[in-house]
């Protein structure tokens, strides 16, 4: 069965899901973000099959989220690093983490904490208005047609 091509839809959420909507992809990006960068490390951390990990890594490299870099020439071995595009994707992962910590962490609490390097404080992600700085919630935002819908 062929997967629907979300990248062809005129919707930024659908286009994002086309790149990282397969369930393993955000977990692979998370691993690379926290420093698990080599194929065997990622595979061991996630318990993912070689075939699926190979496919996902290839896709994420093709989409410009990850870059594949050689770390050993003899034998040839590669690691994966976030591109600028991949680094920006981490903001989505932090927002997902905040939601999961609030609604799915359970009695034990969150599995990881985020510490802001610049100020040294523990923090969490919040989506704020780029103009006024207020917190953004779905019930406080109106969605209007953009240029791609009117084109």
N, C-alpha and C positions, 0 to 999 in steps of 0.2 A: 504494500500500500504506500503510495507516494504522499509525502507531507505537503500540506498547503504552503505555498510560497508567500509568507507574510511580507516579504520585502517588496512585493509588487503592489501592496495596498497603499492608499494615500492616507497613512496614519503613522505618526512617529512612534507610537507604542508598538504597533504591528511591525514596523521596520526594525525597531530595537529587538523585539522578540525573534525576528528572523536571524539576527546575529547571535543572541545569547539566550534564546528561549528554550532550547533543549536543556533538560534538567541538569546535565553534567557540566554544561558550559560555565555557569556562574560559580560552581564549586571549583572548577579548574582555575578560573580567574582569581578566586579567593586564595587558593593555594599559592599561586605565583605571587600575588600581592603580599602574602605574609612570609615569603622567602622559600617556599617549597617549589623549586624551579626545574628539577631534573625529572625526566620521564619516570624512572623507577621510584623516585620519592613520591611523585604525584600518584602513581598507581598504588603504592603501598598505603598512602594516606586515605585514598578514596575507596580502595577495594574495587576498582573499575577494571574491566577486561582490557587487554592489550589492544584489541581491535577497536573498541569504542574510544579509548583514550587517543589512539593514533588518529582516528577520524576527527575527533573534537579538536585536538591540537592543530591539525592541518587546517580545519575550518577557521579557527580563531586566528591563525597566522594569515590565512587568505583574506580575512575580514579586517586585518590591520589592528587587531586587539592585542595580539602577542607577536613578539619577534623571536625567531629561533637563532641562537648564537652558539657557535662552537666553543666549548671550554676545554676540550682535549683533542689533539690532532692524531695521536697514536695511543690507543685507537680513537677514531673520530667519535666524539660524544657531543651532544648538544644540551643546552638548557634553554629555558623560555623566560623572557622578560616582558614586562608590560610596555607597550608603546604609550605615547601620549593619550591616544584614544582609549587604550585599556586602563590607564590611570584615571581618566575621567569616569569610566565605568564603575570604578570603586565607590564613587559617591552613591550610586544606586545600591551597591552592596551594603554600604553603611546605613542607608535608609531601610533596607530590608532587615538588617541586623536590629535596628531600633524597633521596628515593628515586631519582629520575632521575640526580642527581649521583653516587650510589653505584653504580647498576646500569646506567646507560645513557649516561653522559657520554663514554665513549671515551677514547682516549689524550690528547686535547687538554685534558681536564679539564672542569669545569663552565663553562657559558657565562656565568653571572652569579654574583655573590657577594652574600650578605646581610649588611649591616652594621646592628647594633642601634643605633638613634639614642640611646637612653638611656645606654649605656655606651661607645659608639664602637667596639666590637669586632666583627670578622667572626664570624658565627655560622651555625648551621643549625637547622632545626626538629627538635624531638623531641616525641613524644607521651609525656606523663608522667601518672602517677596523680594525680588532683586531691586525694587524701587523704594519701598518703605521699611523693609526689614521685619514686617509682621510675619508670624507663623502662617503657613499656607495649609489649609484643609480643604478637602473636596467640596464641602458645603459653603465655602467662602470664595469660590472661584467660578466665574462664568466662562464657558468655552465658546469661542467665536470662530467663524470661518477664517482660515489663513490664506495666504497667497496661492498655495498649492490647490486648495479647493476651488478657488475662483478662476484658476488658469484653465 
